[in-house]
Amino acid sequence: LLKRYMKRELPDEFITHMNNLNKGDTVIDLGANVGLVSEILARKGLYVIAFEPNKTAFEELKKVAKQYPNIEIHNVAAGTENKHVKLFHHKDSEISDIDLTQSSSLLSEKPNVSIDLYDEVEEIDFAEFLNKRNLPIEILKIDIEGFEIDLINHLLDHNAVKDINKIYMETHERKFPALEKSTEDLKLRIDSENYKDKF
């Protein structure tokens, strides 16, 4: 299952980078969901810090973390402030047998979520987290369903990417047209501030 997932879902550059890391190197998985990427990274002997705010997905992530002493898990949303927020769920999550936890988002305007289906979750200031940890991060993987644009701008504003070697981020503007301009603006900012090699 993991090998199939890796070939289908992870970019070649990510896999090559991961395979060239040293045992014990630190990587971060934002939007870890049920822990597939976290487990792939942990099997390589890397120290994985995984964040997942969805309570249902986090229960599965906990099972993965129990198998690997090198996975540290946080049931919080990596965001821009320390506060409690709504995590909106997929509009079909109560009527479908399919696991739709990966669609949860902090953004109520995301096309496939419902404003009526949500959990209250803790959000942390992720820039503050990184700056306090103050350790080299080889890989930062981000898949947080539309909120990555706000998050990266926040990290850049607070000089919080300095210790990160490479950031792999899924953007959602194709299925979430409201993000087209902010995504393009972020790409221009990354170029203009000479961070292109990090992304």
Residue pairs with C-beta under 8 A, 6 or more apart in sequence:
2 36
2 39
2 40
2 43
5 36
5 40
6 15
6 40
9 36
10 37
10 40
11 168
13 168
14 139
14 141
14 168
17 138
17 139
17 166
18 27
18 40
18 41
18 44
18 46
18 139
19 44
21 27
21 44
21 46
21 138
21 139
23 44
23 45
23 46
24 45
24 46
24 47
24 70
25 46
25 47
25 136
25 138
26 46
26 47
26 49
26 135
26 136
26 137
26 138
27 41
27 46
27 47
27 48
27 49
27 137
27 138
27 139
27 140
27 141
28 48
28 49
28 50
28 51
28 137
28 139
28 140
28 141
29 37
29 38
29 41
29 48
29 49
29 50
29 51
29 141
30 51
30 78
30 126
30 140
30 141
30 142
30 143
30 144
30 151
31 51
31 52
31 102
31 141
31 142
31 143
31 144
31 145
32 38
32 50
32 51
32 52
32 57
32 61
32 73
33 52
33 54
33 57
33 60
33 61
33 101
33 102
33 143
34 57
34 60
34 61
34 64
34 99
34 101
35 50
35 52
35 60
35 61
35 63
35 64
35 65
35 71
37 141
38 48
38 50
38 61
38 64
38 65
38 71
39 64
39 67
39 68
39 71
41 48
41 139
42 48
42 64
42 68
42 70
42 71
43 68
45 70
46 70
46 138
47 70
47 72
48 68
48 70
48 71
48 72
49 72
49 74
50 61
50 65
50 71
50 72
50 73
50 74
51 73
51 74
51 76
51 77
51 78
52 58
52 61
52 73
52 74
52 75
53 75
53 76
53 77
53 87
53 104
53 121
53 122
53 123
54 87
54 89
54 101
54 104
54 119
54 121
55 75
55 119
55 121
56 101
57 101
57 102
57 104
58 73
58 75
61 73
62 73
64 71
65 71
65 72
65 73
74 124
75 121
75 122
76 121
76 122
76 123
76 124
77 85
77 87
77 106
77 121
77 122
77 123
77 124
77 144
77 147
78 123
78 124
78 126
78 129
78 144
78 151
79 85
79 106
79 123
79 124
79 125
79 126
79 147
79 150
79 151
79 154
80 123
80 125
80 126
80 127
80 150
80 151
80 154
81 123
81 125
82 123
82 124
82 125
82 128
83 122
83 123
84 120
84 121
84 122
84 123
85 106
85 120
85 121
85 122
85 123
86 106
86 108
86 118
86 119
86 120
86 121
87 104
87 105
87 106
87 118
87 119
87 120
87 121
88 104
88 105
88 106
88 107
88 108
88 110
88 113
88 114
88 115
88 117
88 118
89 100
89 101
89 103
89 104
89 113
89 114
89 117
89 118
89 119
90 96
90 100
90 101
90 103
90 104
90 112
90 113
90 114
90 117
91 112
91 113
91 114
91 117
92 98
92 100
93 100
93 101
93 103
93 114
93 117
94 117
102 145
103 110
103 112
103 113
103 145
104 113
104 145
105 113
105 144
105 145
105 146
105 147
106 123
106 144
106 145
106 146
106 147
107 113
107 145
107 146
107 147
108 115
109 178
110 145
110 146
110 172
110 176
111 175
111 176
112 175
125 154
126 151
126 154
126 155
126 160
127 154
127 155
127 157
127 158
127 160
128 158
130 137
130 155
130 160
130 161
130 163
130 164
131 158
131 159
131 160
134 163
135 163
136 163
136 165
137 163
137 164
137 165
138 165
138 166
139 165
139 166
139 167
139 168
140 164
140 166
140 167
140 168
141 168
141 169
142 148
142 151
142 152
142 167
142 168
142 169
142 170
143 169
143 170
144 151
145 172
146 172
146 176
146 179
148 169
148 170
148 171
148 172
149 171
149 179
149 182
149 183
149 186
152 167
152 169
152 186
152 190
153 186
153 189
154 160
155 161
156 189
156 190
156 193
156 195
161 167
161 195
161 198
164 198
165 198
166 198
166 199
167 198
167 199
169 199
171 179
171 183
172 179
173 179
173 180
173 183
190 196
190 198
190 199
